[in-house]
Amino acid sequence: MELPFNDKLFSSGHPALSPDDKTLYFVSDREGGFGQTDIYKVSIDGDTYGEPENLGPSINTTGKEMFPFVAKDSTLYFSSDSYINLGFLDIYKSNIIKDSSAKVENLGAPYN
C-alpha cells in the first residue's frame, strides 16, 4: 500500500511502528531535513495519516540517520554516521519520545 506522504521527489524507508501502533517512524531524504537522511514520525489514526514531522536537530545531523526502532519502553534506537562513533553507522539511543530534551547516547561496545 502506498502511503499518502510518499512522493517521487524523495525516498522514504526503514519504517518502524511505536509500541501502541499510533506512530510510524521512518527515514527520508525529503526537502527541509537537517542532513542526508533524517528520522521522521507521522501519526496514525486507523487508515488516516498525519503530516510527517522531522524529529529535529537533537536526533538528526548533517549526515545519515538510519534504521529507527522504538522499544516497548518508548526508547528510540537508530544508527548514525555523524555523531562521535566507533565505526560507520553506530547504534544510538534516545528518550526523545518521552523527554524532548533527552540526549543521544552511543551504545558503545560490544554493540558498536
PAGU-56192 format. One line per 10 residues: their letters; for each residue x, y, z of C-alpha. Coordinates in nm, 3 decimals, m for minus. Layout:
<atoms>
a> X Y Z ~ ...
</atoms>
This chain:
<atoms>
melpfndklf> 0.000 0.000 0.000 ~ 0.135 0.341 m0.098 ~ 0.144 0.581 0.196 ~ m0.010 0.925 0.134 ~ 0.303 1.118 0.230 ~ 0.533 0.941 m0.020 ~ 0.648 1.129 m0.326 ~ 0.868 1.061 m0.630 ~ 1.085 1.361 m0.535 ~ 1.242 1.187 m0.233
ssghpalspd> 1.300 0.849 m0.075 ~ 1.142 0.713 0.242 ~ 1.229 0.386 0.411 ~ 1.308 0.183 0.718 ~ 0.959 0.211 0.876 ~ 0.914 0.129 1.244 ~ 0.590 0.140 1.445 ~ 0.563 0.268 1.800 ~ 0.459 0.003 2.056 ~ 0.100 0.135 2.055
dktlyfvsdr> 0.087 0.132 1.670 ~ m0.015 0.501 1.667 ~ 0.309 0.648 1.531 ~ 0.519 0.546 1.234 ~ 0.889 0.638 1.239 ~ 1.084 0.635 0.914 ~ 1.390 0.775 0.737 ~ 1.373 1.016 0.445 ~ 1.585 1.248 0.237 ~ 1.290 1.482 0.181
eggfgqtdiy> 1.346 1.857 0.147 ~ 1.375 2.055 0.469 ~ 1.577 1.797 0.661 ~ 1.897 1.854 0.858 ~ 2.116 1.607 0.672 ~ 2.145 1.343 0.407 ~ 1.871 1.132 0.569 ~ 1.667 1.224 0.876 ~ 1.427 1.040 1.104 ~ 1.063 1.149 1.085
kvsidgdtyg> 0.743 1.049 1.259 ~ 0.383 1.051 1.143 ~ 0.069 0.985 1.349 ~ m0.166 0.704 1.252 ~ m0.540 0.703 1.324 ~ m0.695 0.398 1.163 ~ m0.639 0.446 0.789 ~ m0.557 0.816 0.829 ~ m0.201 0.953 0.850 ~ m0.092 1.292 0.983
epenlgpsin> 0.178 1.509 0.832 ~ 0.535 1.383 0.870 ~ 0.735 1.562 1.140 ~ 1.114 1.575 1.148 ~ 1.249 1.466 1.489 ~ 1.471 1.773 1.487 ~ 1.837 1.858 1.545 ~ 1.863 1.676 1.878 ~ 1.837 1.349 1.678 ~ 1.921 1.438 1.317
ttgkemfpfv> 2.263 1.553 1.199 ~ 2.415 1.669 0.870 ~ 2.491 1.305 0.792 ~ 2.280 0.992 0.772 ~ 2.041 0.876 1.041 ~ 1.905 0.530 0.961 ~ 1.713 0.227 1.090 ~ 1.485 0.370 1.363 ~ 1.336 0.126 1.613 ~ 1.113 0.206 1.911
akdstlyfss> 1.134 m0.030 2.210 ~ 0.841 m0.117 2.439 ~ 0.962 0.147 2.688 ~ 0.950 0.411 2.407 ~ 1.328 0.436 2.378 ~ 1.426 0.530 2.022 ~ 1.719 0.334 1.879 ~ 1.880 0.431 1.549 ~ 2.206 0.437 1.357 ~ 2.405 0.743 1.254
dsyinlgfld> 2.731 0.815 1.077 ~ 2.773 1.167 1.216 ~ 2.793 1.154 1.595 ~ 3.125 1.068 1.758 ~ 3.139 0.699 1.682 ~ 3.343 0.381 1.692 ~ 3.276 0.293 1.329 ~ 3.033 0.351 1.047 ~ 2.661 0.377 1.144 ~ 2.699 0.317 1.517
iyksniikds> 2.384 0.240 1.716 ~ 2.247 0.515 1.941 ~ 1.953 0.555 2.175 ~ 1.746 0.847 2.297 ~ 1.445 0.903 2.520 ~ 1.327 1.186 2.291 ~ 0.977 1.033 2.270 ~ 0.921 1.082 2.644 ~ 1.155 1.378 2.701 ~ 1.206 1.641 2.429
sakvenlgap> 1.536 1.749 2.589 ~ 1.682 1.396 2.602 ~ 2.037 1.348 2.478 ~ 2.160 1.092 2.226 ~ 2.377 0.815 2.370 ~ 2.613 0.584 2.180 ~ 2.555 0.222 2.290 ~ 2.932 0.162 2.275 ~ 3.099 m0.176 2.285 ~ 3.009 m0.453 2.226
yn> 2.731 m0.317 2.001 ~ 2.949 m0.080 1.802
</atoms>
